[in-house]
């Protein structure tokens, strides 16, 4: 029976393509931005072209449309921003778990990530409550 170390030399080595890895990173970022655009109501904004603010019956202006099936441009932008905070915060929490050599950097990433995620989730929840 042949020695197994000799067989390991016969396996072709997998080459890492740096250019392909860079492109896949940008593709992942583009996909996340597209998902944030969809969740924030970007398609609705393109199709319906809603107003930026609405005038209430008392004469005041508001950026949040009280009806559940409609939204303003400002409401859409804020919701996209809040979803971006959520995703960026969760990504920073994930990255903090991967830092092994610098505990202070890991703790800083964890605190900033948790803060962003909480701001994003709480803001999205408050916007839902304001919708009625």
N, C-alpha and C positions, 0 to 999 in steps of 0.2 A: 504494500500500500504506500502510495506516495505521500511525501510530507506536505501538509496543508500550507506551509509558508511559501512553497513554490507556486501554488495555485494563485495566491494573492498577487503575485507579480504579473500573472497573465491577464488579470482584470484591467480593462482600459481605465485610465484615470479620467474622472469627470472634470472638464475644464470649466472654470467660472468665467462667464462673459460679463465683464464690468459694464459695458455699454448696455447690455440687455437688462442688467440689474437696475441701472439708473432709469431706464425707460419704464420698467415695471413699477418703480417707486412713484414716478410721475403719473402713471396710469392709475395706481391706487389712490393717489391724492385727487386726481380728476374725478374718479368714481365717487369718492366721499363728498366732494363739493357738489356733484350732480345730485346725489341723494339728499343733501341738505337743501338744494334748490327745489327739488320735488316736494320734500316734506314741508317746506316753508310756504308753498303755494305759488311757486314761480310760473307754473303752467297756467294757473288761473289768472295771474297778473298779465300774462301775455295775451291770453284769449279775451278776457273781459275788460281789460284796461280800467280798473277801478280808480276812484279818486284817492288823493293822498290823505284827506281829512273830510269829515262829514260835519254838517251843522245840525245840532240837536234842536228840539222844539223850543228850548229856552234861549237859543241864539248862540250858545257856546259851541266851540269846535272840539271834536274828539277824533282821535286816530284809530279808535277801536269801534268797528261796526257791531252794533248790538245783536244783529241777526247771525245765527249759527252758520248759515250757508254762504255768507258773504264776508269779504275782508277788504281792508284798504291796503294801499301800497306800503304805508308805514308799518302796519301790523305785520305784513309779510316780511319786511326787512328785519324787524325786531325778532320775529320768530326764527328766521334763518340765522340771525346772530346768536340767539339763545341755543339753538341746536348745534351750532358751531362750537359754542362754549362747552356744551355737554361732551361732544366728541373729542375736542382737544383736551379736556380735563381727564376723560377716561384714558386717552392715549398717554398722557403724562403719568397717570397712576400706573399704567402698564410698564412704561419705561423705567419708573422708579424701582420696580421689582427686578429689573435686569441689571441695575448698577450694583456691582459687587465690591468695587474697590474704594468707593467714596461714600461713606454713610451720610455725611452732611448733604451731599448733592442728591442722594436718594430721598432723604427726608424733605428737602426743599421741593423736589419734583412731586413728591407725594402730597405735600400741603397745598401747593399751587394747583395741582390736578384735582384734588378734592374740592378746593374752593371753586374752581371753574365749573366742575360738574354740579355742585350744589346750586350755584348761581343759575346755571342753565336749566336744571330741572325745576327749581323753585320759580324761576321766571316764566317758564312754559306753563307751569301749573297755575300761576296767577293770571296769565293771559287767558287760559281756559275758564277760570272763574269769572273774569271780567266779561266774557262772551255771554254769560247769562245762564 
